């Protein structure tokens, strides 16, 4: 976790680091932190399919099914391009 935070502090536009940190947070059950990191990854790279997918999975885990559906649809749409 600290390694990704260090990468982010040195390269704040590294969407992959935010995505990976989001996954660590999700796995730790820190869903708000996971959502924040996935959203940061998407704000840096709006076509980051994996971040949209991961965002959708967290929304599903916390019961926000409509948000989950939207995020997963976005990931699918990006994949089809």
C-alpha positions in Angstrom: 0.0 0.0 0.0 2.8 2.4 0.9 4.5 1.8 -2.4 1.5 2.9 -4.3 1.1 6.0 -2.1 4.7 6.9 -2.8 4.2 6.4 -6.6 1.1 8.7 -6.4 3.0 11.3 -4.4 5.8 11.4 -7.1 3.6 10.9 -10.1 0.1 12.1 -9.2 -1.2 11.4 -12.7 -0.5 7.7 -12.5 -3.9 6.2 -13.0 -2.7 2.6 -12.6 -1.3 3.4 -9.1 -4.7 4.8 -8.1 -6.4 1.7 -9.5 -4.1 -0.7 -7.7 -4.4 1.2 -4.4 -8.2 1.0 -4.9 -8.0 -2.7 -5.2 -5.9 -3.0 -2.0 -8.5 -0.8 -0.2 -11.4 -2.9 -1.6 -9.7 -6.1 -0.4 -9.3 -4.6 3.0 -13.0 -3.7 3.2 -12.3 0.1 3.0 -14.9 0.7 0.3 -15.0 4.5 0.6 -11.2 4.6 0.1 -11.5 2.2 -2.8 -14.2 4.3 -4.5 -12.1 7.4 -4.1 -9.0 5.8 -5.7 -11.0 4.3 -8.6 -12.6 7.7 -9.2 -9.1 9.3 -9.2 -7.9 6.8 -11.7 -10.9 7.5 -13.9 -10.5 11.2 -13.6 -6.9 10.9 -14.9 -7.8 8.4 -17.6 -11.5 8.3 -18.4 -11.1 5.3 -20.8 -9.4 3.1 -18.1 -11.6 0.1 -18.5 -10.2 -1.8 -15.5 -10.9 1.2 -13.1 -14.5 1.4 -14.3 -14.9 -2.4 -13.8 -13.4 -2.2 -10.3 -15.6 0.8 -9.5 -18.6 -1.2 -10.5 -17.6 -4.1 -8.4 -17.3 -2.0 -5.3 -20.7 -0.4 -6.0 -22.1 -3.9 -6.2 -20.5 -4.9 -2.9 -22.0 -2.0 -1.1 -25.4 -2.5 -2.6 -25.4 0.5 -5.0 -26.7 -1.6 -7.9 -27.6 1.2 -10.3 -24.2 2.8 -9.9 -22.7 -0.7 -10.4 -24.6 -1.2 -13.6 -23.5 2.2 -15.0 -19.9 1.6 -14.2 -19.9 -1.9 -15.6 -21.7 -0.7 -18.8 -19.0 2.0 -19.2 -16.3 -0.7 -18.9 -18.0 -2.8 -21.4 -18.5 0.1 -23.8 -14.8 1.0 -23.5 -13.8 -2.6 -24.2 -15.9 -2.6 -27.4 -14.1 0.3 -28.9 
